[in-house]
Amino acid sequence: MQVLKSITNQKMAWSLAEIAEATGLSLNFLRYEERRGNIKSVRFGRRVLILNDEMRRYLTEGSVGGQSLESGISNE
């Protein structure tokens, strides 16, 4: 019973509008990133959803000019 309760309380996917509201990133920027393939999405009809793991990956790694932020940082 505890596992079922845990699963139903966890958000599995986010809309781009929800991510924009939660992060402060603009909806247009997030749509652009999704179209470029920097944010992987799943589609259900016209609805675009970002899975929770993908949202965390994107927010952790980021994207600048199609490259991960981590790859552009030097340790000089």
Secondary structure as UniProt FT lines:
FT   HELIX           2..9
FT   STRAND          13..15
FT   HELIX           16..23
FT   HELIX           27..36
FT   STRAND          42..44
FT   TURN            45..46
FT   STRAND          47..51
FT   HELIX           52..61
FT   TURN            65..66
FT   HELIX           69..72
//
